[in-house]
């Protein structure tokens, strides 16, 4: 009984809206953790700030990257640019997943949950392994192997119909990347912990394994290569999604993964598993050489699958993918003559290359300038990265006379020259092989594209730091013999700092002549000329993972909680961009909040957590364009005490004066609140901008806490939530107490005990909770946040990601019935039909007899405004389905929402032919970004609704006696104020290629 009372007491503290929570009077406040990783002992031969000139937030680079100086200006400039590119693609998602590494700034519709695309994940890990902060890559590997990236996806053509999970949507080298990352960090426990997931990832490719050939087949598009010479040749009817065959790519990836799994298994002492995967690797290697190597043409080729070519011949064109086996150590001795093609003017050689297909091919550059994504000649950074990795491996591992270190440098230099636009470093999707221009470079899409490596090629290839598992560091530079100097400083390696210094005559750095290797700032090895140099390093140092920070303000979904708010937002900006986990200090792409042109002398930007949240470390990354948006003149942090805003006591600002294009941090004694806000004073003659607002708090690193809504709230019945505390550490967790934080006024009661004396390693503790809204309230449709918290071992703490209690639409919650029409009679006089697009006619309208029908023999589209509009920003518009055209044509659709005219409407749509539903919002003739469709089938009598809640809309369907939520989108201030809603009416739309569509009723209500 006392235990339950204690849990309820803890819950009461968590939900108290005014509670400040100081430590015990005798306690010394804990110093806040550093904002960036500590560099530790190293060298200081280079001027780091000078090398970072022009980069925003230089402190991040100083803490994280190895510093480079080389005599080649373009390689050096692209090196620092590519770190800035990688940085901008590190996206924080939520407390459960942490970070992902993105490919595009804005995720396309075929991306996995939270925006990941697995195609270049191997490149991301290779590149990111050299960062001092290990957490982004830790999180990213866990995302693909254990988290949302490993979750289910549709087996449909647009996301790969051959696989059913996101981690297999595209081919990649999961285990190899994880193991190669371990070689840099030296942290065995992390990669060993991934071993079961890596085995599962490997085995799931078995559905594409051909036992007869002993090879895996794949489709070029799911190698991230939409149009290839091999698909043009073997599947000309469908060169985009066709061309299935046995390719050097997936087979090389699987070989590399098998070798890596074997190595990790040996680290864990599992010799049987190691032998199994060694045999798999050798079998694949043998099959690759028997079936994909052509001894006469001296190259690895694509072989068509039997359904495309019963003879399964090798294709006629050499493609750059033929170099992939060397990237994983798969090619046998005697195959090195293939590399002559890399230098051959009729092969892959190109000034901005290498080309993706040999020039002598009849498919070279076919349709390369028609749309996008031809990998039959254009220079493609993704493939160039693999080829240069392969070439560095060949030059390091095998004696041969086909290619040299000088060739590596020349191709790397050409790759660097490729990465320019308008005289400045830049990377997009694909480049012309012979001209200084990007050919696949979509605005707002592929700027600073993160689909390749460059810095890894500089570190491990050009400078030649070859990571390994033993207690040694080996450097074997492929740099030009004529260079007089170069330096790579403070490379994070096995938890230490390694510096490589080359100074031919000792005058550049003043440390003496020759090639020098430093470990933790001390000279460890030296040789007079360029060549291989080895030194010992101390035992690997693993980071302390007992505690990690989570960002309680992050919300990548753009809806629900945590929820950003502001006193003023410029019309070109979006307050949600301030909590989307993306830190962009420039305008391309656009992701920021500003109060530009605000009439107020000061404005605020804040976060509504929804539930009581502990806060002690608030950060904002200031946007500063050097013109109309600058660093604030001053700012203060406030919290909501349940009745009023109060200034947070004990604030420590870092830096003391607000800084633009940098991280600004406020630390203070921990308090609990539901809302915080920053109040900014505008600088003279300018305004304020924020690219990201964060609220960091510590949580345990060796436990996990999840909250899952098992039953949503219904009229008169509470919701049910299950919280699960999982001990993933190596020792028992004691005195575990769980609580559920809910909205002020709501209640959460545990069903049974909410605490337990111990949770053993590998064990779990689950509590079920009844969650109820405030008594006597009728809730409007929406998502209501809950969040689990736990304390254990006296001082340790765990938090869950947000869960959302869903409340389905209930017309009673919107008491103002503004439109109710069952069309029993002809009420057409109260409606106006708008024609949005010139290419589609207005439908012929017939109203009465229980239906409002539109018809036409040609494509038509009519948006219909009703007799009244929403009187508040809490509204519901609903139609009852009547009949559909049923023609099977592309358009057979009904819309519902609020319509002003042909250029201004907020609607949800349902397409009966595709049986899909989505959202269309058009303001001033411009569509807002509202991506994503939901599967749906509507029958006559079903209801289709759109619900407005301030700046958010959510579509619902009522079928088979229950409501189902479909899609949610933020729409800013489009309907938030009476002025914005002026002229909008409850309405609907009818759109068809031909035939008749009818709705059987319209209902519009507001709160």
ZAMARGU-4260 file (C-alpha; in steps of 0.2 Angstrom, whole numbers, plus 5000, padded with zeros to 4 digits):
<rodrens>
0) 5000/5000/5000 | 5014/5012/5004 | 5022/5008/4987 | 5007/5013/4978 | 5005/5029/4988
5) 5023/5034/4985 | 5020/5031/4966 | 5005/5042/4967 | 5014/5055/4976 | 5028/5055/4963
10) 5014/5057/4950 | 5006/5072/4959 | 5023/5080/4959 | 5025/5077/4940 | 5008/5084/4936
15) 5009/5099/4947 | 5009/5114/4936 | 5018/5126/4947 | 5031/5115/4955 | 5049/5120/4956
20) 5060/5105/4961 | 5076/5110/4970 | 5088/5097/4976 | 5091/5094/4995 | 5097/5109/5004
25) 5114/5101/5007 | 5116/5095/4989 | 5129/5104/4978 | 5120/5108/4961 | 5127/5096/4947
30) 5137/5105/4934 | 5128/5105/4917 | 5136/5093/4904 | 5147/5101/4891 | 5137/5106/4875
35) 5151/5098/4864 | 5162/5083/4867 | 5179/5086/4875 | 5193/5085/4863 | 5206/5079/4876
40) 5225/5079/4874 | 5231/5082/4856 | 5242/5093/4845 | 5239/5111/4840 | 5250/5113/4824
45) 5235/5121/4814 | 5225/5136/4816 | 5208/5129/4818 | 5198/5145/4818 | 5206/5150/4802
50) 5202/5134/4793 | 5184/5135/4799 | 5182/5153/4792 | 5165/5156/4785 | 5157/5141/4794
55) 5143/5144/4807 | 5144/5137/4824 | 5163/5134/4823 | 5163/5126/4841 | 5155/5111/4834
60) 5169/5107/4821 | 5182/5111/4834 | 5175/5098/4846 | 5171/5085/4832 | 5181/5084/4817
65) 5199/5080/4812 | 5208/5096/4805 | 5216/5095/4788 | 5229/5105/4779 | 5235/5100/4762
70) 5243/5109/4747 | 5228/5106/4736 | 5216/5120/4740 | 5201/5112/4732 | 5203/5096/4741
75) 5205/5106/4758 | 5190/5117/4754 | 5179/5103/4750 | 5184/5093/4765 | 5178/5107/4777
80) 5162/5110/4766 | 5158/5091/4767 | 5159/5091/4786 | 5147/5106/4785 | 5136/5095/4774
85) 5136/5080/4785 | 5132/5091/4800 | 5117/5098/4793 | 5110/5081/4789 | 5112/5075/4807
90) 5094/5076/4813 | 5087/5074/4830 | 5070/5065/4830 | 5064/5061/4848 | 5069/5053/4864
95) 5066/5036/4859 | 5076/5036/4842 | 5088/5050/4845 | 5097/5055/4829 | 5096/5050/4811
100) 5107/5055/4796 | 5096/5061/4782 | 5100/5060/4763 | 5088/5075/4758 | 5084/5090/4769
105) 5066/5086/4767 | 5061/5068/4766 | 5053/5062/4750 | 5037/5051/4751 | 5047/5035/4749
110) 5057/5038/4765 | 5056/5028/4781 | 5048/5034/4797 | 5057/5050/4803 | 5065/5053/4786
115) 5078/5040/4784 | 5083/5032/4767 | 5094/5017/4769 | 5102/5018/4752 | 5117/5028/4757
120) 5117/5022/4776 | 5134/5013/4773 | 5142/5029/4767 | 5134/5039/4781 | 5142/5027/4794
125) 5159/5027/4785 | 5160/5046/4785 | 5152/5049/4802 | 5164/5036/4810 | 5177/5050/4811
130) 5167/5062/4822 | 5171/5063/4840 | 5153/5063/4846 | 5148/5045/4844 | 5130/5047/4848
135) 5123/5052/4831 | 5130/5036/4822 | 5126/5025/4838 | 5108/5031/4836 | 5108/5029/4817
140) 5114/5011/4817 | 5101/5007/4830 | 5088/5016/4820 | 5091/5004/4805 | 5094/4988/4815
145) 5082/4990/4830 | 5071/5005/4828 | 5059/5013/4816 | 5070/5010/4801 | 5069/4991/4804
150) 5050/4992/4805 | 5038/4986/4792 | 5034/4995/4775 | 5022/4991/4761 | 5028/4978/4748
155) 5023/4990/4734 | 5033/4995/4719 | 5036/5013/4724 | 5045/5007/4740 | 5052/4990/4733
160) 5039/4977/4731 | 5052/4963/4735 | 5055/4968/4753 | 5043/4971/4768 | 5054/4982/4780
165) 5063/4999/4778 | 5080/4992/4781 | 5079/4982/4765 | 5071/4994/4754 | 5088/4998/4746
170) 5104/4987/4746 | 5118/4992/4759 | 5132/4985/4769 | 5125/4986/4787 | 5137/4974/4796
175) 5153/4980/4786 | 5149/4998/4790 | 5146/4994/4809 | 5162/4984/4810 | 5172/4997/4800
180) 5166/5010/4812 | 5171/4999/4827 | 5189/4999/4820 | 5189/5018/4822 | 5181/5019/4839
185) 5189/5003/4846 | 5173/5001/4856 | 5169/4982/4855 | 5153/4982/4867 | 5143/4992/4855
190) 5146/4983/4839 | 5145/4966/4849 | 5128/4971/4855 | 5122/4974/4837 | 5127/4956/4832
195) 5110/4948/4833 | 5102/4962/4823 | 5116/4961/4810 | 5113/4943/4807 | 5095/4945/4805
200) 5098/4960/4793 | 5109/4948/4783 | 5098/4933/4783 | 5083/4943/4777 | 5091/4946/4760
205) 5088/4927/4758 | 5072/4930/4748 | 5083/4937/4734 | 5096/4922/4735 | 5097/4911/4720
210) 5103/4894/4726 | 5108/4888/4709 | 5120/4902/4706 | 5125/4905/4724 | 5121/4924/4721
215) 5109/4937/4726 | 5099/4946/4713 | 5093/4964/4715 | 5084/4977/4704 | 5095/4992/4699
220) 5083/5005/4706 | 5085/4997/4723 | 5103/4998/4722 | 5099/5017/4722 | 5102/5017/4703
225) 5085/5021/4694 | 5091/5020/4675 | 5106/5010/4671 | 5115/5003/4656 | 5111/4985/4661
230) 5092/4989/4664 | 5091/4998/4647 | 5099/4982/4639 | 5090/4968/4648 | 5073/4977/4652
235) 5070/4990/4639 | 5051/4990/4642 | 5055/4996/4660 | 5072/5003/4663 | 5067/5013/4678
240) 5060/4999/4690 | 5066/4984/4679 | 5082/4975/4675 | 5082/4963/4689 | 5098/4953/4689
245) 5114/4947/4698 | 5124/4962/4702 | 5142/4965/4709 | 5134/4977/4721 | 5122/4967/4733
250) 5134/4952/4732 | 5149/4962/4737 | 5139/4970/4751 | 5134/4953/4757 | 5151/4947/4756
255) 5158/4962/4766 | 5144/4959/4779 | 5147/4941/4781 | 5166/4944/4784 | 5161/4958/4797
260) 5149/4947/4806 | 5162/4933/4807 | 5174/4945/4814 | 5161/4952/4827 | 5156/4934/4831
265) 5175/4930/4835 | 5175/4945/4846 | 5161/4938/4856 | 5169/4921/4857 | 5155/4913/4845
270) 5167/4903/4835 | 5153/4893/4827 | 5144/4908/4820 | 5161/4915/4814 | 5164/4899/4804
275) 5146/4899/4797 | 5148/4917/4790 | 5166/4914/4784 | 5159/4900/4774 | 5145/4911/4767
280) 5158/4924/4762 | 5169/4911/4753 | 5154/4904/4744 | 5149/4921/4738 | 5166/4925/4733
285) 5168/4909/4722 | 5151/4912/4714 | 5155/4930/4710 | 5170/4925/4700 | 5162/4910/4692
290) 5147/4920/4686 | 5150/4938/4685 | 5168/4939/4680 | 5172/4939/4662 | 5190/4934/4659
295) 5190/4940/4641 | 5184/4957/4645 | 5192/4958/4662 | 5178/4965/4672 | 5163/4961/4684
300) 5147/4963/4675 | 5128/4962/4678 | 5120/4946/4673 | 5101/4946/4669 | 5089/4936/4679
305) 5082/4921/4669 | 5064/4929/4667 | 5073/4943/4657 | 5086/4932/4648 | 5084/4913/4649
310) 5103/4912/4645 | 5107/4923/4659 | 5121/4931/4649 | 5133/4945/4656 | 5128/4962/4649
315) 5138/4971/4636 | 5142/4987/4646 | 5155/4989/4659 | 5147/4999/4674 | 5156/5007/4688
320) 5148/4995/4700 | 5161/4982/4694 | 5173/4990/4706 | 5162/4987/4721 | 5170/4970/4725
325) 5187/4978/4730 | 5178/4990/4742 | 5175/4974/4753 | 5190/4964/4749 | 5181/4952/4738
330) 5190/4952/4722 | 5203/4938/4720 | 5221/4941/4714 | 5223/4942/4696 | 5207/4953/4693
335) 5217/4969/4695 | 5218/4972/4676 | 5200/4978/4678 | 5206/4994/4685 | 5214/4999/4668
340) 5196/5004/4663 | 5196/5017/4677 | 5210/5027/4667 | 5204/5022/4649 | 5197/5037/4639
345) 5185/5025/4632 | 5181/5017/4649 | 5177/5027/4664 | 5189/5041/4663 | 5182/5059/4664
350) 5188/5076/4670 | 5173/5076/4682 | 5171/5057/4684 | 5173/5043/4685 | 5158/5040/4673
355) 5145/5027/4679 | 5146/5017/4663 | 5160/5015/4650 | 5160/5028/4636 | 5161/5014/4622
360) 5144/5008/4627 | 5129/5012/4616 | 5119/5016/4632 | 5132/5029/4638 | 5122/5045/4643
365) 5106/5039/4635 | 5092/5050/4640 | 5104/5058/4653 | 5097/5075/4651 | 5079/5069/4651
370) 5072/5071/4669 | 5083/5063/4682 | 5092/5048/4688 | 5102/5040/4674 | 5117/5031/4680
375) 5123/5026/4663 | 5137/5039/4662 | 5134/5054/4673 | 5146/5056/4687 | 5138/5050/4703
380) 5146/5054/4720 | 5138/5038/4728 | 5147/5027/4716 | 5163/5037/4715 | 5164/5035/4734
385) 5163/5016/4733 | 5176/5016/4719 | 5189/5027/4728 | 5186/5016/4744 | 5190/5001/4733
390) 5205/5009/4725 | 5212/5013/4742 | 5210/4995/4748 | 5218/4989/4732 | 5233/5000/4734
395) 5235/4996/4752 | 5232/4977/4752 | 5239/4970/4736 | 5255/4972/4725 | 5250/4976/4707
400) 5255/4987/4692 | 5239/4993/4685 | 5235/5008/4696 | 5246/5019/4708 | 5244/5031/4722
405) 5246/5045/4709 | 5230/5038/4701 | 5221/5039/4717 | 5225/5057/4720 | 5221/5062/4702
410) 5203/5054/4704 | 5201/5061/4721 | 5206/5078/4715 | 5193/5076/4700 | 5180/5071/4713
415) 5184/5087/4723 | 5183/5098/4707 | 5166/5090/4703 | 5160/5097/4720 | 5159/5115/4715
420) 5145/5127/4709 | 5147/5145/4705 | 5165/5144/4711 | 5160/5137/4729 | 5160/5120/4736
425) 5144/5111/4733 | 5137/5094/4731 | 5121/5088/4722 | 5114/5071/4715 | 5124/5069/4699
430) 5137/5079/4688 | 5141/5080/4670 | 5156/5069/4667 | 5164/5081/4655 | 5157/5099/4660
435) 5158/5109/4676 | 5140/5108/4680 | 5128/5097/4690 | 5114/5090/4680 | 5103/5082/4693
440) 5101/5097/4706 | 5083/5100/4710 | 5080/5117/4720 | 5073/5113/4738 | 5078/5095/4735
445) 5096/5090/4732 | 5106/5105/4738 | 5120/5099/4749 | 5115/5081/4745 | 5121/5068/4758
450) 5123/5052/4747 | 5142/5049/4747 | 5158/5050/4756 | 5173/5062/4754 | 5181/5065/4770
455) 5183/5047/4774 | 5192/5045/4757 | 5204/5059/4762 | 5207/5052/4780 | 5208/5034/4776
460) 5215/5035/4758 | 5224/5051/4754 | 5232/5053/4771 | 5231/5035/4774 | 5225/5032/4792
465) 5220/5014/4790 | 5210/5009/4806 | 5212/4992/4814 | 5206/4982/4828 | 5223/4979/4838
470) 5232/4992/4848 | 5240/5000/4834 | 5238/5015/4822 | 5244/5013/4804 | 5247/5027/4792
475) 5250/5024/4773 | 5248/5040/4763 | 5242/5040/4745 | 5247/5058/4744 | 5257/5064/4730
480) 5276/5061/4732 | 5280/5079/4727 | 5270/5087/4741 | 5281/5096/4754 | 5268/5095/4768
485) 5252/5090/4775 | 5243/5088/4792 | 5228/5078/4798 | 5226/5084/4816 | 5218/5076/4831
490) 5209/5061/4823 | 5197/5053/4836 | 5204/5035/4836 | 5201/5022/4849 | 5196/5036/4861
495) 5213/5045/4858 | 5219/5059/4847 | 5230/5054/4832 | 5239/5067/4822 | 5248/5064/4805
500) 5261/5077/4800 | 5272/5077/4784 | 5285/5090/4783 | 5298/5087/4770 | 5311/5099/4776
505) 5304/5103/4794 | 5300/5121/4790 | 5281/5120/4788 | 5277/5115/4806 | 5294/5116/4815
510) 5293/5099/4822 | 5307/5091/4811 | 5308/5082/4795 | 5298/5068/4788 | 5282/5059/4792
515) 5277/5060/4810 | 5264/5051/4820 | 5257/5058/4837 | 5246/5050/4849 | 5238/5061/4862
520) 5249/5075/4858 | 5265/5065/4860 | 5277/5059/4846 | 5274/5041/4843 | 5283/5036/4827
525) 5293/5045/4813 | 5301/5041/4797 | 5311/5051/4785 | 5300/5049/4769 | 5282/5045/4764
530) 5277/5027/4767 | 5269/5016/4780 | 5271/5021/4798 | 5265/5012/4813 | 5263/5017/4831
535) 5255/5009/4847 | 5240/5017/4855 | 5234/5015/4872 | 5219/5004/4876 | 5203/5010/4868
540) 5193/5021/4879 | 5174/5019/4879 | 5162/5033/4883 | 5152/5033/4898 | 5135/5027/4892
545) 5126/5027/4909 | 5118/5043/4905 | 5113/5052/4889 | 5104/5068/4885 | 5087/5069/4877
550) 5079/5084/4868 | 5061/5086/4876 | 5057/5100/4863 | 5060/5090/4847 | 5045/5086/4837
555) 5049/5080/4819 | 5031/5076/4815 | 5024/5094/4815 | 5009/5090/4825 | 5004/5085/4843
560) 5016/5088/4857 | 5028/5095/4861 | 5021/5110/4852 | 5030/5126/4847 | 5021/5143/4849
565) 5026/5161/4845 | 5019/5178/4848 | 5023/5182/4829 | 5029/5172/4815 | 5034/5179/4798
570) 5023/5173/4784 | 5038/5164/4775 | 5042/5155/4791 | 5035/5141/4801 | 5036/5140/4820
575) 5036/5121/4818 | 5053/5122/4809 | 5060/5128/4826 | 5058/5110/4834 | 5060/5099/4819
580) 5077/5093/4823 | 5086/5101/4808 | 5099/5115/4811 | 5101/5125/4795 | 5110/5142/4797
585) 5106/5147/4779 | 5091/5149/4768 | 5093/5134/4757 | 5083/5124/4762 | 5072/5135/4773
590) 5069/5129/4791 | 5068/5142/4804 | 5056/5154/4814 | 5059/5172/4813 | 5049/5187/4819
595) 5054/5197/4803 | 5043/5213/4801 | 5035/5210/4818 | 5027/5226/4824 | 5032/5221/4842
600) 5047/5228/4851 | 5050/5210/4858 | 5043/5193/4853 | 5043/5176/4861 | 5046/5158/4854
605) 5041/5144/4866 | 5037/5125/4868 | 5021/5118/4875 | 5027/5101/4882 | 5009/5097/4885
610) 5013/5087/4901 | 5024/5092/4916 | 5042/5091/4911 | 5058/5093/4920 | 5069/5107/4912
615) 5087/5113/4916 | 5096/5116/4899 | 5088/5126/4885 | 5097/5130/4869 | 5093/5139/4853
620) 5103/5140/4837 | 5101/5158/4831 | 5098/5161/4813 | 5107/5176/4807 | 5107/5181/4788
625) 5118/5196/4791 | 5104/5208/4785 | 5087/5209/4792 | 5088/5195/4804 | 5102/5196/4817
630) 5106/5190/4834 | 5094/5196/4847 | 5099/5212/4857 | 5095/5202/4873 | 5083/5188/4878
635) 5076/5180/4894 | 5069/5162/4897 | 5052/5161/4906 | 5042/5146/4912 | 5023/5144/4915
640) 5019/5142/4933 | 5001/5136/4930 | 4994/5154/4931 | 5007/5166/4924 | 5024/5167/4915
645) 5039/5169/4927 | 5057/5172/4923 | 5067/5156/4926 | 5078/5159/4941 | 5097/5156/4941
650) 5099/5157/4922 | 5117/5156/4916 | 5119/5161/4898 | 5133/5154/4886 | 5139/5165/4878
655) 5135/5180/4889 | 5129/5190/4874 | 5118/5183/4861 | 5127/5176/4846 | 5121/5174/4829
660) 5123/5158/4818 | 5129/5149/4834 | 5122/5139/4849 | 5116/5149/4863 | 5113/5140/4879
665) 5104/5143/4896 | 5107/5132/4911 | 5098/5134/4927 | 5093/5123/4942 | 5080/5110/4937
670) 5062/5114/4937 | 5046/5106/4931 | 5034/5115/4920 | 5022/5112/4905 | 5029/5127/4895
675) 5044/5137/4892 | 5047/5152/4881 | 5061/5163/4876 | 5057/5182/4875 | 5068/5191/4862
680) 5072/5209/4861 | 5075/5214/4843 | 5092/5221/4838 | 5092/5239/4831 | 5085/5239/4814
685) 5083/5220/4812 | 5073/5205/4819 | 5077/5188/4827 | 5078/5171/4820 | 5079/5153/4827
690) 5083/5138/4817 | 5081/5126/4832 | 5075/5127/4850 | 5079/5113/4861 | 5077/5108/4879
695) 5089/5095/4885 | 5087/5084/4900 | 5097/5069/4906 | 5091/5051/4906 | 5098/5034/4909
700) 5108/5026/4895 | 5107/5008/4900 | 5088/5007/4902 | 5073/5010/4891 | 5056/5016/4895
705) 5041/5015/4883 | 5023/5021/4884 | 5011/5013/4873 | 4992/5018/4871 | 4983/5001/4871
710) 4966/5008/4871 | 4961/5025/4866 | 4948/5036/4876 | 4930/5034/4872 | 4914/5043/4879
715) 4913/5038/4897 | 4928/5026/4896 | 4946/5030/4900 | 4961/5027/4889 | 4973/5013/4894
720) 4992/5016/4893 | 5005/5003/4896 | 5022/5008/4902 | 5037/4996/4901 | 5054/4999/4910
725) 5067/4988/4902 | 5084/4985/4910 | 5097/4984/4896 | 5112/4986/4908 | 5123/4974/4916
730) 5117/4976/4934 | 5100/4976/4943 | 5090/4992/4943 | 5083/4995/4961 | 5069/5004/4968
735) 5061/5007/4951 | 5046/5019/4952 | 5036/5023/4937 | 5024/5038/4934 | 5014/5044/4919
740) 5014/5062/4916 | 4997/5069/4908 | 4990/5085/4903 | 4985/5097/4918 | 4967/5092/4924
745) 4969/5074/4917 | 4972/5059/4929 | 4982/5044/4927 | 4979/5029/4939 | 4990/5014/4940
750) 4981/4997/4939 | 4991/4988/4952 | 5009/4993/4958 | 5018/5007/4950 | 5035/5002/4958
755) 5046/4987/4960 | 5061/4983/4971 | 5072/4977/4957 | 5072/4974/4938 | 5086/4962/4934
760) 5097/4964/4918 | 5087/4960/4903 | 5071/4961/4913 | 5056/4972/4911 | 5043/4980/4922
765) 5026/4984/4915 | 5012/4995/4922 | 4995/4998/4915 | 4987/5015/4918 | 4969/5022/4916
770) 4970/5039/4909 | 4955/5050/4910 | 4951/5068/4904 | 4945/5081/4917 | 4928/5076/4924
775) 4913/5084/4915 | 4922/5088/4899 | 4918/5083/4881 | 4934/5082/4872 | 4936/5088/4854
780) 4944/5076/4842 | 4963/5076/4843 | 4979/5068/4851 | 4982/5071/4869 | 5000/5068/4875
785) 5006/5056/4889 | 5024/5053/4894 | 5031/5040/4905 | 5045/5043/4918 | 5054/5032/4930
790) 5067/5034/4944 | 5078/5020/4950 | 5094/5017/4960 | 5090/5032/4970 | 5096/5045/4957
795) 5094/5038/4940 | 5080/5043/4928 | 5072/5037/4912 | 5059/5045/4901 | 5049/5039/4887
800) 5045/5047/4870 | 5028/5055/4869 | 5013/5044/4867 | 4996/5051/4861 | 4979/5046/4868
805) 4968/5048/4853 | 4950/5055/4854 | 4939/5052/4839 | 4928/5065/4832 | 4911/5068/4841
810) 4899/5081/4834 | 4894/5085/4852 | 4911/5093/4855 | 4907/5106/4842 | 4890/5112/4848
815) 4888/5126/4834 | 4879/5117/4820 | 4883/5129/4806 | 4878/5118/4791 | 4867/5102/4791
820) 4861/5097/4774 | 4855/5080/4769 | 4850/5087/4752 | 4832/5080/4753 | 4827/5095/4743
825) 4835/5106/4730 | 4846/5117/4741 | 4858/5122/4727 | 4854/5140/4729 | 4865/5140/4745
830) 4880/5133/4737 | 4893/5140/4725 | 4904/5129/4714 | 4922/5135/4710 | 4933/5128/4697
835) 4951/5127/4703 | 4960/5123/4687 | 4957/5128/4669 | 4961/5111/4662 | 4946/5104/4671
840) 4928/5109/4668 | 4915/5113/4681 | 4903/5098/4684 | 4885/5099/4680 | 4876/5099/4697
845) 4860/5091/4702 | 4854/5093/4720 | 4839/5084/4729 | 4832/5067/4733 | 4846/5064/4746
850) 4861/5069/4736 | 4872/5083/4729 | 4879/5076/4712 | 4891/5082/4700 | 4893/5074/4683
855) 4902/5077/4666 | 4908/5067/4651 | 4925/5076/4652 | 4937/5079/4667 | 4929/5090/4679
860) 4933/5097/4696 | 4921/5107/4707 | 4925/5114/4725 | 4908/5118/4733 | 4906/5131/4746
865) 4891/5130/4758 | 4880/5143/4766 | 4891/5146/4782 | 4908/5145/4788 | 4918/5140/4803
870) 4915/5152/4818 | 4931/5147/4827 | 4947/5138/4825 | 4940/5122/4832 | 4929/5116/4819
875) 4923/5100/4810 | 4917/5098/4792 | 4910/5081/4787 | 4902/5074/4771 | 4892/5057/4770
880) 4898/5047/4755 | 4884/5044/4742 | 4891/5036/4726 | 4906/5036/4715 | 4909/5036/4696
885) 4917/5019/4697 | 4925/5021/4680 | 4943/5016/4686 | 4949/5032/4679 | 4963/5042/4688
890) 4951/5054/4696 | 4935/5048/4705 | 4937/5059/4721 | 4928/5068/4735 | 4934/5082/4745
895) 4929/5089/4762 | 4934/5104/4772 | 4933/5123/4770 | 4933/5132/4754 | 4935/5151/4750
900) 4938/5151/4731 | 4947/5142/4718 | 4964/5147/4725 | 4961/5146/4743 | 4954/5129/4751
905) 4959/5118/4765 | 4953/5100/4761 | 4955/5082/4764 | 4953/5071/4748 | 4948/5053/4745
910) 4952/5045/4728 | 4940/5030/4725 | 4951/5023/4711 | 4967/5023/4721 | 4958/5020/4737
915) 4969/5032/4745 | 4966/5048/4755 | 4977/5064/4758 | 4977/5082/4761 | 4977/5097/4749
920) 4979/5115/4756 | 4980/5129/4744 | 4983/5147/4749 | 4984/5161/4737 | 4986/5148/4723
925) 5001/5140/4731 | 5000/5122/4739 | 5007/5120/4756 | 5018/5105/4759 | 5006/5091/4766
930) 5014/5075/4761 | 5008/5057/4764 | 4993/5047/4759 | 4983/5034/4769 | 4974/5019/4763
935) 4955/5020/4763 | 4940/5013/4756 | 4923/5023/4757 | 4906/5015/4754 | 4890/5024/4752
940) 4884/5030/4770 | 4902/5031/4777 | 4907/5048/4783 | 4923/5058/4779 | 4928/5072/4790
945) 4941/5086/4792 | 4944/5093/4809 | 4953/5110/4812 | 4962/5113/4829 | 4970/5130/4828
950) 4985/5127/4816 | 4982/5109/4813 | 4970/5099/4802 | 4967/5080/4804 | 4956/5069/4792
955) 4945/5055/4798 | 4934/5042/4791 | 4919/5033/4799 | 4916/5016/4792 | 4910/5000/4800
960) 4904/5009/4815 | 4921/5017/4820 | 4931/5033/4817 | 4949/5031/4810 | 4962/5045/4809
965) 4970/5046/4792 | 4982/5061/4790 | 4987/5076/4800 | 4995/5092/4794 | 5000/5109/4800
970) 4993/5124/4791 | 5000/5138/4801 | 4989/5153/4802 | 4978/5149/4787 | 4962/5147/4798
975) 4968/5152/4815 | 4960/5169/4816 | 4943/5177/4812 | 4952/5188/4799 | 4960/5172/4791
980) 4944/5163/4791 | 4934/5177/4783 | 4926/5170/4767 | 4929/5152/4770 | 4914/5141/4771
985) 4911/5123/4775 | 4912/5114/4759 | 4917/5099/4749 | 4923/5094/4731 | 4919/5083/4717
990) 4932/5078/4704 | 4931/5064/4691 | 4938/5060/4674 | 4920/5057/4669 | 4904/5050/4676
995) 4894/5055/4692 | 4900/5057/4710 | 4887/5062/4724 | 4888/5065/4742 | 4873/5062/4753
1000) 4876/5075/4766 | 4886/5090/4773 | 4888/5094/4791 | 4899/5109/4797 | 4901/5113/4816
1005) 4912/5123/4827 | 4916/5124/4845
</rodrens>
